[in-house]
């Protein structure tokens, strides 16, 4: 995707449980929005980090937390 012009990509290294994926995606997009309500793609790495930390706080097993990557 980066060869197609995307500056960064968020994905998973292997298949992931639907419930965990939904939780990460919801938290990711909440954290991707800036104070004015606009998407700020420069915050992608931080947004993913915060989303995965939420999994950790909710005691999601480690093998379900480490699936997600930001490139």
Backbone as CSV, one residue per row, in Angstrom:
resi,resn,N_x,N_y,N_z,CA_x,CA_y,CA_z,C_x,C_y,C_z
1,UNK,0.819,-1.186,0.000,0.000,0.000,0.000,0.864,1.250,0.000
2,UNK,2.019,1.173,0.628,2.892,2.342,0.630,3.399,2.640,-0.776
3,UNK,3.582,1.614,-1.588,3.993,1.835,-2.975,2.900,2.542,-3.767
4,UNK,1.668,2.466,-3.284,0.540,3.130,-3.947,0.382,4.578,-3.507
5,UNK,1.206,5.020,-2.563,1.163,6.415,-2.150,0.702,6.672,-0.729
6,UNK,0.286,5.638,-0.017,-0.124,5.834,1.374,1.107,6.106,2.226
7,UNK,1.024,7.077,3.108,2.172,7.424,3.958,2.428,6.379,5.024
8,UNK,1.378,5.802,5.546,1.528,4.758,6.553,0.360,3.794,6.440
9,UNK,0.560,2.619,7.020,-0.445,1.558,6.947,-0.566,0.926,8.328
10,UNK,-1.783,0.636,8.738,-2.037,-0.118,9.956,-2.654,-1.437,9.526
11,UNK,-2.134,-2.525,10.060,-2.646,-3.839,9.679,-2.405,-4.850,10.779
12,UNK,-2.657,-6.101,10.442,-2.415,-7.183,11.389,-1.434,-8.169,10.765
13,UNK,-0.627,-8.788,11.611,0.369,-9.737,11.125,-0.236,-11.110,10.871
14,UNK,-1.364,-11.411,11.480,-2.088,-12.654,11.259,-3.539,-12.417,11.614
15,UNK,-4.374,-13.437,11.440,-5.808,-13.256,11.686,-6.042,-12.901,13.152
16,UNK,-7.118,-12.176,13.365,-7.409,-11.682,14.708,-8.888,-11.898,15.011
17,UNK,-9.180,-12.132,16.256,-10.542,-12.316,16.738,-11.387,-11.085,16.404
18,UNK,-12.607,-11.294,15.912,-13.471,-10.180,15.510,-13.742,-9.204,16.649
19,UNK,-13.947,-9.716,17.843,-14.240,-8.853,18.992,-13.049,-7.947,19.315
20,UNK,-11.860,-8.512,19.282,-10.648,-7.730,19.546,-10.439,-6.706,18.437
21,UNK,-10.628,-7.124,17.193,-10.464,-6.203,16.062,-11.425,-5.027,16.181
22,UNK,-12.666,-5.301,16.543,-13.653,-4.230,16.689,-13.236,-3.254,17.789
23,UNK,-12.734,-3.777,18.891,-12.310,-2.918,20.000,-11.126,-2.039,19.584
24,UNK,-10.163,-2.628,18.874,-8.989,-1.863,18.441,-9.375,-0.804,17.422
25,UNK,-10.187,-1.168,16.443,-10.581,-0.211,15.404,-11.359,0.954,16.011
26,UNK,-12.272,0.675,16.914,-13.046,1.748,17.554,-12.136,2.696,18.326
27,UNK,-11.248,2.131,19.139,-10.329,2.969,19.922,-9.358,3.707,19.010
28,UNK,-8.891,3.047,17.952,-7.955,3.668,17.012,-8.558,4.923,16.394
29,UNK,-9.770,4.819,15.869,-10.375,5.980,15.220,-10.746,7.083,16.210
30,UNK,-11.119,6.719,17.432,-11.359,7.750,18.454,-10.079,8.538,18.732
31,UNK,-8.958,7.847,18.766,-7.675,8.500,19.039,-7.096,9.202,17.817
32,UNK,-7.596,8.892,16.645,-7.094,9.497,15.411,-7.713,10.868,15.161
33,UNK,-8.811,11.155,15.834,-9.504,12.437,15.665,-8.836,13.485,16.552
34,UNK,-8.581,14.661,15.993,-7.961,15.732,16.778,-9.015,16.502,17.566
35,UNK,-8.608,17.528,18.262,-9.499,18.307,19.118,-10.647,18.972,18.390
36,UNK,-10.492,19.233,17.090,-11.553,19.889,16.322,-12.499,18.890,15.659
37,UNK,-12.284,17.588,15.894,-13.164,16.579,15.320,-12.751,16.097,13.941
38,UNK,-11.575,16.497,13.485,-11.093,16.084,12.161,-10.090,14.948,12.304
39,UNK,-10.086,14.042,11.308,-9.093,12.976,11.305,-7.709,13.567,11.083
40,UNK,-6.758,13.154,11.885,-5.377,13.595,11.755,-4.510,12.353,11.568
41,UNK,-4.208,12.030,10.323,-3.478,10.800,10.001,-2.055,10.789,10.539
42,UNK,-1.530,11.941,10.913,-0.187,11.968,11.497,-0.186,11.370,12.898
43,UNK,-1.359,11.127,13.439,-1.485,10.545,14.779,-1.683,9.037,14.734
44,UNK,-1.502,8.401,13.575,-1.814,6.976,13.415,-1.030,6.087,14.378
45,UNK,0.269,6.296,14.494,1.081,5.446,15.373,0.641,5.586,16.829
46,UNK,0.419,6.806,17.268,-0.017,7.049,18.649,-1.414,6.475,18.868
47,UNK,-2.286,6.636,17.887,-3.652,6.116,18.003,-3.645,4.598,18.140
48,UNK,-2.805,3.918,17.360,-2.716,2.462,17.467,-2.125,2.064,18.817
49,UNK,-1.109,2.761,19.255,-0.487,2.478,20.553,-1.518,2.579,21.681
50,UNK,-2.306,3.631,21.668,-3.332,3.809,22.701,-4.406,2.732,22.609
51,UNK,-4.772,2.346,21.393,-5.789,1.307,21.210,-5.301,-0.033,21.753
52,UNK,-4.052,-0.374,21.482,-3.497,-1.634,21.979,-3.319,-1.577,23.495
53,UNK,-2.949,-0.424,24.026,-2.855,-0.284,25.485,-4.201,-0.515,26.152
54,UNK,-5.278,-0.133,25.479,-6.616,-0.381,26.026,-6.864,-1.883,26.147
55,UNK,-6.395,-2.651,25.156,-6.515,-4.109,25.246,-5.772,-4.623,26.475
56,UNK,-4.579,-4.103,26.701,-3.764,-4.523,27.836,-4.488,-4.229,29.149
57,UNK,-5.069,-3.038,29.243,-5.801,-2.667,30.468,-7.025,-3.552,30.684
58,UNK,-7.596,-4.060,29.582,-8.771,-4.931,29.675,-8.389,-6.404,29.793
59,UNK,-7.106,-6.669,30.065,-6.598,-8.031,30.282,-6.818,-8.969,29.097
60,UNK,-6.755,-8.425,27.889,-6.808,-9.258,26.685,-5.482,-10.010,26.607
61,UNK,-5.510,-11.312,26.308,-4.260,-12.082,26.241,-3.239,-11.453,25.287
62,UNK,-1.973,-11.575,25.650,-0.882,-10.952,24.904,-0.891,-11.332,23.425
63,UNK,-1.169,-12.593,23.104,-1.146,-13.021,21.700,-2.216,-12.324,20.858
64,UNK,-3.211,-11.750,21.495,-4.228,-10.977,20.767,-3.874,-9.493,20.707
65,UNK,-2.946,-9.062,21.543,-2.525,-7.658,21.561,-1.451,-7.367,20.525
66,UNK,-0.552,-8.314,20.300,0.636,-8.055,19.479,0.402,-8.247,17.987
67,UNK,-0.831,-8.455,17.592,-1.180,-8.705,16.192,-1.026,-7.455,15.327
68,UNK,-1.238,-6.289,15.885,-1.379,-5.054,15.113,-0.047,-4.343,14.907
69,UNK,0.139,-3.807,13.685,1.376,-3.098,13.350,1.056,-1.800,12.617
70,UNK,1.943,-0.835,12.779,1.885,0.428,12.030,3.180,0.520,11.243
71,UNK,3.050,0.684,9.930,4.232,0.761,9.057,4.208,2.085,8.331
